[in-house]
Amino acid sequence: MRVSVPVADGFLFVCALLWGIGFVAQRIAALDMGDTPFTYNAARFLLGALLLLPFALRRPAARSQAVIIGGSAAALAMFAASSLQQMAMARVTPGTAGFITGTYVIWVPLLGLLWGQRVSRRVWAGAAIALVGMWFLMVRGRLEIAPDELLLLACAVGWAAHVHIIGWAALRGDVLGIAFVQFAVTGALSGAVAFAAEPVSLEILAAGWWPIAFSGFFAITIAFTLQVLAQTAAPPAHAAIILSMESLFAEISGSIWMRESFDPRKWVGATLMLTGALVATVTGLRRSPPESTHPQEPAAG
């Protein structure tokens, strides 16, 4: 199951839009469900797996070894990144969370160095610009960075790892199978932690039914499945640029639904971060030595 590059780019744009809006749902869940990030993640990822299950069951290729290995590996990165992200959402606005999480477009090429991907000078320049942007956005007064913003920064590294894993798995296994496995495993891991450490109850789940339903259907089932499908075709540079727009959609969504406002310092930081992301990903990644002209690791959300 593969698509053309223009279609893949369209899918990635939809991913960026849904993930950007999804930050609002995550923020609402953090406020309405209390300090239960793993309960929320378990509910939305298991819902995503349940919605995708009928389609995955109809595909024999969805039960291959490559699907199990690739989907499970992706789930480990997804579990780590989504957990850190949701833990921070109770105290960080959707706009700020979107911009900090969006730094995965810098971490993707940096992690690529670990397995022989050469990075252009433009990528390093973009990384430097993004770091300056993070300074304006996150640092207050005397070199203070909020702990929740550090969680989001670590979350961005987790999503970058997820991008590379999906880039590997999407070329070797069934798309729907990989998506289903990563949703199911992430939901199961989140549920295990929730039952061990959080006051799981029907009342808490009922309080967060709207963000659970929205995120489970749109941000999980649709967006992450489209991401896996798009990574079978989309060139890395195009994918990174399009998906980095989730930061803008997060800010716009936060302004519309949660009446967020950025002071001038944050706007400078946000602009620099987005500029750094675009500069860093215009040239994309170049494998050394080149093995194929087929794309390997587009960016994700």
C-alpha positions in Angstrom: 0.0 0.0 0.0 1.9 3.1 -1.3 0.9 6.5 -2.6 2.4 9.1 -4.9 4.5 11.9 -3.4 1.8 14.6 -4.0 -0.9 12.5 -2.3 1.6 11.8 0.6 2.2 15.5 1.0 -1.6 16.0 1.2 -1.8 13.3 3.9 1.0 15.0 5.9 -0.8 18.3 5.7 -3.9 16.7 7.2 -1.7 15.1 9.9 -0.2 18.5 10.8 -3.7 20.0 11.0 -5.1 17.3 13.2 -2.1 17.1 15.5 -2.1 20.8 15.9 -5.8 20.9 16.9 -5.1 17.8 19.0 -3.0 19.8 21.4 -6.2 21.6 22.5 -7.9 18.3 23.2 -4.9 17.2 25.2 -4.9 20.4 27.2 -8.7 20.0 27.9 -8.2 16.4 29.0 -5.4 17.4 31.4 -7.7 20.0 33.0 -10.9 17.9 33.1 -9.4 14.5 34.0 -7.0 15.8 36.6 -3.5 14.3 37.0 -4.2 11.1 35.0 -2.1 11.4 31.8 -1.7 7.6 31.4 -5.4 7.1 31.8 -6.1 9.5 29.0 -3.4 8.1 26.7 -4.7 4.5 27.3 -8.2 5.5 26.5 -7.4 7.4 23.2 -4.8 4.9 21.9 -7.0 1.9 22.7 -9.9 3.7 21.0 -7.7 4.2 18.0 -6.7 0.6 17.9 -10.4 -0.5 18.2 -11.4 1.7 15.3 -8.7 0.4 13.1 -9.1 -3.3 14.1 -11.8 -4.2 11.6 -9.6 -3.0 8.7 -6.4 -4.6 10.0 -8.1 -8.0 10.5 -9.1 -8.1 6.8 -5.4 -7.9 5.7 -3.3 -11.1 6.1 -0.2 -9.0 5.6 -1.0 -7.1 8.8 0.0 -10.2 10.8 3.5 -10.5 9.4 6.7 -10.5 11.5 7.8 -7.1 10.0 4.5 -5.6 11.2 4.8 -7.0 14.7 8.4 -5.9 15.1 8.1 -2.5 13.4 4.8 -1.7 15.1 6.0 -2.7 18.6 9.3 -0.8 18.2 7.3 2.3 17.1 5.0 1.8 20.1 7.8 2.0 22.5 8.9 5.4 21.1 5.2 6.5 20.9 4.6 5.5 24.5 7.6 7.4 25.8 6.9 10.5 23.8 3.1 10.7 24.3 3.5 10.0 28.1 6.0 12.9 28.5 3.8 15.1 26.4 0.6 14.5 28.3 2.3 14.8 31.6 3.3 18.4 30.7 -0.1 19.4 29.2 -1.7 20.3 32.6 0.7 23.3 32.9 1.7 24.2 29.4 -0.6 25.9 26.8 -1.3 24.2 23.5 0.7 26.8 21.5 3.8 26.4 23.6 3.5 22.6 23.6 3.1 22.6 19.9 6.2 24.7 19.2 8.5 22.8 21.6 7.2 19.4 20.4 7.8 20.6 16.9 11.5 20.6 17.4 11.5 17.0 16.4 12.3 18.3 12.9 15.7 19.2 14.3 16.2 16.0 16.3 15.3 13.8 13.3 18.5 14.7 11.3 20.6 14.7 14.5 19.5 11.2 15.4 20.1 10.2 11.8 23.8 10.7 12.3 23.8 7.6 14.5 23.3 5.4 11.5 25.3 7.1 8.8 23.1 9.9 7.5 25.1 13.0 6.5 23.6 16.3 7.5 24.0 19.5 5.4 25.3 22.8 6.8 21.8 24.2 6.4 20.5 21.6 8.9 23.1 22.7 11.5 22.2 26.4 10.8 18.6 25.5 11.3 19.3 23.7 14.6 21.2 26.8 15.9 18.3 29.1 15.0 15.8 26.8 16.6 17.9 26.6 19.8 17.9 30.4 20.0 14.1 30.3 19.5 13.7 27.9 22.3 15.7 30.3 24.5 13.2 33.1 23.9 10.2 30.7 24.3 11.3 28.8 27.4 14.0 30.6 29.4 12.7 33.2 31.9 14.8 35.5 34.0 17.8 33.7 35.4 18.2 30.8 33.1 15.0 29.2 34.3 13.3 26.6 32.1 10.1 25.2 33.4 10.2 21.4 34.2 7.2 20.8 32.0 9.0 22.4 29.0 11.9 20.1 29.6 9.4 17.2 29.4 8.2 18.4 26.1 11.8 18.8 24.8 12.4 15.1 25.8 9.1 14.3 24.1 10.3 15.8 20.9 13.4 13.5 20.9 11.0 10.6 21.4 8.9 11.6 18.4 12.1 12.0 16.3 13.0 8.4 17.2 9.4 7.4 16.3 9.9 9.0 12.8 13.0 6.9 12.1 11.3 3.7 13.3 8.2 4.3 11.1 10.5 5.3 8.2 12.1 1.8 8.5 8.9 -0.1 9.2 6.6 1.5 6.6 8.8 0.2 3.8 8.8 -3.4 5.1 5.4 -4.1 6.5 1.6 -3.5 6.0 0.7 0.1 6.8 -2.6 -0.6 8.6 -1.0 -3.5 10.5 1.9 -1.2 11.7 -0.6 1.5 12.7 -2.8 -1.0 14.6 0.1 -2.6 16.5 1.6 0.7 17.6 -1.8 1.9 18.8 -2.6 -1.3 20.7 0.8 -1.7 22.4 0.9 2.0 23.3 -2.6 1.8 24.8 -1.8 -1.4 26.7 1.4 0.1 28.2 -0.4 3.3 29.1 -3.2 1.3 30.7 -0.8 -0.8 32.8 0.8 2.3 34.2 -2.5 4.0 34.7 -3.9 1.1 36.8 -0.7 0.9 38.8 -0.3 4.6 39.5 -3.5 6.6 38.8 -7.1 6.5 40.2 -8.7 5.0 37.1 -12.5 5.3 37.2 -15.5 5.6 35.0 -16.1 9.1 36.4 -12.6 10.3 35.2 -13.2 8.7 31.8 -16.6 10.3 31.5 -15.1 13.7 32.4 -12.7 13.5 29.4 -15.0 11.8 26.9 -14.8 14.6 24.4 -11.0 14.9 24.2 -10.7 11.1 24.3 -13.1 10.8 21.4 -11.6 13.6 19.3 -8.0 12.5 19.8 -8.8 8.8 19.4 -10.5 9.3 16.1 -8.8 12.2 14.5 -5.3 12.5 16.0 -4.7 8.8 16.5 -6.7 6.7 14.0 -6.6 9.1 11.1 -3.5 11.2 11.5 -1.0 8.5 12.7 -2.3 6.0 10.1 -1.8 8.6 7.3 1.7 9.3 8.7 2.6 5.6 8.2 1.1 5.6 4.7 2.8 8.9 3.7 6.2 7.7 4.9 6.2 5.1 2.1 6.5 7.8 -0.5 7.0 11.4 0.8 10.5 12.9 0.5 12.0 13.7 3.9 12.4 17.5 3.2 8.8 17.9 2.1 7.4 15.8 4.9 9.4 17.7 7.6 8.3 21.1 6.3 4.6 20.2 6.1 4.5 18.4 9.4 6.3 21.3 11.2 3.1 23.3 10.5 1.5 21.5 13.4 3.1 24.1 15.6 1.2 26.9 13.7 -2.0 24.9 13.9 -1.5 24.4 17.6 -1.1 28.1 18.2 -4.1 29.0 16.0 -6.2 26.4 17.7 -5.2 27.5 21.2 -6.0 31.1 20.3 -9.5 30.2 19.0 -10.6 27.7 21.6 -8.6 28.6 24.7 -8.0 32.3 24.1 -4.2 31.9 24.5 -2.0 34.9 24.0 1.7 35.1 23.3 3.7 38.0 24.6 6.3 39.6 22.1 9.1 37.4 23.6 7.2 34.2 22.9 6.3 35.3 19.4 10.0 35.9 18.6 10.9 32.5 20.0 8.1 30.8 18.1 9.1 32.5 14.9 12.7 31.5 15.3 11.8 27.9 16.1 9.7 27.6 13.0 12.4 29.3 10.9 15.0 27.0 12.2 12.8 24.0 11.4 12.2 25.1 7.8 15.9 25.9 7.3 17.0 22.6 8.7 14.6 20.5 6.6 14.7 22.3 3.2 17.6 20.1 2.1 16.4 17.0 3.9 18.6 14.0 4.9 21.1 12.4 2.6 22.1 8.9 3.3 25.8 8.0 3.1 26.4 6.1 1.0 23.1 6.4 -0.9 21.4 3.0 -1.0 18.2 4.0 -2.9 16.4 7.0 -4.2 13.4 5.9 -2.1 12.6 8.2 0.8 13.5 6.9 4.3 12.5 9.1 7.2 10.0 11.9 6.8 9.1 13.9 9.9 6.1 13.3 12.1 3.9 14.6 15.0 
